[in-house]
Amino acid sequence: MVYNELGQTGMLLSNLGFGASSLGGVFHDIREQEALEAVHVAVDGGINFIDVSPYYGHLKAETVLGKALRDIPRQKYYLSTKVGRYGRDGVNEWDYSAERVTRSVYESMERLGIDYVDLINVHDVEFQGDREGGLQKIVDETLPALVRLRDEGVVRHVGITDLQPENLKWVIEHSPAGTVESVLCFCHYCLCDELLLDYLPFFEERGIGVINASPLSMGLLSQRGAPAWHPAPESLKEACRKAAQHCEQKGVAIEQLAMQYSTGLNPRIATTLFSSANPRNVEKNIAYISEPADEALVAEVQQIIGENMRTRWKNT
């Protein structure tokens, strides 16, 4: 495992991070005992960064993760959770107000069984609305509330997340320097999309750490293929299916190539998050990244994807 500093936070993160969304049964039902074991296997395998949210499984992911963390020494992991995006009784909710996000941090700490949060993220800032309207509230109200918690020592660092990197850039440009310490962007540094690379100089110039997520592009880059709910257009789904078949013919699972590519030794991206509630899958992914990606096969896959590279879609 390789460890990279997240911006100027001083946190050295494993280049493979554990995304706990699966613990909430986001993708399919889970066996809780297996989910708990998956967290332990991740930490024992050298993963020291865990990311979760009250939104995942509408509190379930944080609750299950909290059970797993009871038996893991606090110094063995950095923990990130989020504010702003929630849900209950199967209905999604959003609330980026200062009062709600402050309360949310304390609620998350109680579920997780911790007394401070290493990194608190504003979850999917685009759901607050357009840049000149909704995103301004993130700047004027949400982030100042989290900075106050940082000043009080309740949280150590503050970040923002979104699918669209241009939204992350806008929030940073309109916030006081030092407010945002890290960004998390998903599906934009993987075999079928490298858009995040365009924004790395901007983040780097400001000392802002970068977290990548979803190296399989939410299932596009898998042998199973994208789930029915995936928002990508059919042309991209078909291109990825052909790429997966090509990898199979070469004797390589596309999941392996995708993991190796996204976690490649690029210290400008501190860590890449994957998610699984299956301990065997966690072991497999840790093993995958112990070897570099086949560069020739990467080039062949990206040629197959062709004009569908960097195809955009809306968050859901």
N, C-alpha and C positions, 0 to 999 in steps of 0.2 A: 504494500500500500504506500502511496505517495501522499505527502501532506503539504498543502499550500496555504499561505496566509490569505485570509479574507480581507482584502483591502488594507486598511490601517487599523483593524480591530485588534490585532495581536493574536487572533484565534487561528491556529493551524488546523485546517480541516482535511480529513481524508478525501482523496480525489473522487472517491465513490461515497455518496451519502445515502442514508436510509430515509426514504419518504414514507411516512406512516399512514398515508391515505387508505391503503389497502386494509389496515386494521379496522377501519370503519365500515368494511363491507361495501365500499364504493363500487367495486367492479363485479363482485359476486359474494355470496355468503362465505363466511369464514368459520373455521374451527378455532375457538378462542385459545385453547392450549397450544395449538400450532402457531398461532399469531404471536403469543408470548415467547415461544421458542425462537421464532424468526428474529425478534429483537435481540435476544441473547446471542444468537449465531452471528448477527451483524456486528455487534460490539466485540465479541470474541475474535472475529475475523479482521479486526483493525479499523472498522468504521467508527468514527467518533462524532459524526454529525447526524442528528435526527431532526426531521422536519415534520410538523403536524399542524392541524388547524381545528378549531371547534366546528368548522363547516363539514369536515370529513365524517360522513356517517351521522351528521347532526349530533355531535358530542361523543359518539361511540369511539372514534379513533383515539381521542385524548384519554378517554376512560380506560380503554384496553392498554394503551401505551403506559399509562400511569401504573397499572398493575405490573407490567413488565419491568419498569424502572425501579420498583421497590427493592429488587435484589441486585441492582447494578450500582456500584459506587459512583457518586455524582461527578467525581473528577475524571471519569472515563468517557464522558460524552459532553458535547455542546448541544443544546436544545433550542430549536426555533419553533415558535408557534405564531399565530396570526390573529388579527382583529378585523372587523368590518363585514365579514361574510359569515352568515349563520344559517340556521334552519331548525324547524321543529315540526313534528307531526307530518314529515314528508314534504313540507313547504319551505322553499328557500327564502331567506331574509337578508337584508343588507342594512347596516346602520353604522355610519362612520362618524357619528357625533362624538365629541370629547367625552361626554359622560359614559356613553356605552362602551367605547373602546377601553377606557380606564377600568371600568367594572369587568370587562371581558378578560383583561390580563389577570386579575385576581381570581376569577372563576377558573381560568385555565390552569393556573398554578395549583389550585386546590385539586382539580381532577388529576393533574399530573404528579402531585405529591412532591412539588419542589418549592423552594422559597425564593428563587429568582429565575429570570428567563435570560438566556444568553443572547438571543436575538428575537426581537418582536417585529413582525412584518405587518404592514397594511396589505390586506389580502385583495388581490385583483382590483387595482385602483380604477380600472375602466368602468366598473359597475357603479361608481359614484356619479358618472355622467360624462358629458363632453368636457374638453380641456378648459375652455373659458368659463364654464359653469361649475360642473361637479368636481372636476379635479382641483379647482381652486379651494374647495372645502377641505380636501386632503391637505393642502398646503397651509391653510389658515386655521384649521381646527384639529384634524386628526393627528397630524405629525407633532404639533406643539404639545398635545396631551401626552404623547409617547415620550417626547423629550423630557417632560417633567418627571415621568416615571424613571427615565434614565438618570436624571439628576438626583433622584431619591435612591437610586441603587436597586430599584425593583426589577428593572431590565438593564442589561449591560450594553446592548447595541440596538439600533433602529434601522429597519430596512423597508423596502416596498416590493411588491410583486405584481406582475401582469403578463399576459400573453403578448401584448403589443409593446415592443421596446421603445417605440416613440413616446408612449405615455410615461414610461419610466424617466426618459430624458426630460420631458416637459416638467414633471414634478420636481426633479432635481434642479432644473434651471430656474424655477420659481420659488425655491426654498432657500433659506439661509445656508451658507456653506457649513458643512459638518452635521447638518440635520440628518440626512440620509447617508448611512454608512455602507449599505449593501443593496444590491438588487437581485431579484430572483425572476428569471424569465424561462419559459418552457416551450419546447418544440421548435426552438430556433437555433439550436446547435446540435444537429443530428445529421444522419446520412442524407436526408432529403431536404434539409434547410439549414443554411449557414448565416442567416440574417444577423444573428447576434454578433458575429465578427465585425460587422460594420460599426457597431456601437462601442466596441471595446476601447478604442482610443479615448472616447468621451469619458467613459467611466474611469479609465486608468488615470487620465489627467487630473481627475478630482479625488483620487485615492479611494474610490468606491469599489468594494469587492463585488464579484460577480458569481452568482450561483446559477447553474444550468439545471434544468429538470426535464424529465421525460425523454430519455435517449431513444426510446422506441416510438416516439411521436404519438403517444396515447394509443399504441397498438398498430399503427400503420406499418411499422418495421418489425413485423412478427410473422411467423409461419401461420399462425391462426388468422391473421388479417385484422383489419380495423373492426371494432364493434359497430353495431347498427347505428348507434347514436353519434358516431364520430362526425364532426362538422366539416371534414375535408371534402372537397368536390370529388366526384366519381373518377375523374381523370387522374388525380393523384393517387387515389386508392388503387386503381388498376395498375399504375406504374409501380407502386410499391409491391403489389402482388407479383408482378413480373420479376422485380428485383429479388424477392424472397425465393422464387423458383430458381433463379439463376444461382443464388448462393447455395441452395440445396444441391443443385447439379455439381457445384464445385466442392461439395462435401463440408460446407460450413453453414451453420444456422445463422440466419440474418440477425437474430438477436445477439449472437456473439460479436459479429462484426460491428453492429450498432453500438453496443456497450463499449467495445474497445475504441471505436472512433470518438465517441463523445467524452470519454475519460482520458483521452490521449494527453500526453504530457504538455499541456498548455497552462502554465502557471497563472496566466491572466484570468483563467476560469478556475476558481478555487475548488469547486466540487460539483459533481453531477449527481442528481437525485434519481433513484429508481425506487419502485415500491413493490413489495410482495409480502403477503402474510404466510408464505410457505417457506419454512426453513431450508428446504432443499433448493428452492430457487435462489435464495439468498446465497447459499454456498456456491451455487453454479455461477452467479454473477460475479462474486468475488474472484472465483477461479478464472473467469473470462478475462478480467482486466489485468491479470498477471502477465499477459503477453500483449505485444503491440498488434494493431490492426494490420491486415494484409493490404498494403497501399495499392497494389495492382487491382485487387478485388474491390476496394473502395472506389477506385476510378471507374471500374466496369459498372458498378451499381449506380453511381451517379450519372453515368452516361445513359443508363436505362431510364432513370427518372427524368433525365433530359429537361425539357422546357417546364416540367412540373416542379423543378427545384424552386424553393422559396414561395410556393403557392400559399396565399394567405386565406385565413378563415376567421370568423368571429368566435370569441369566447362563449362558453355556455354555462 
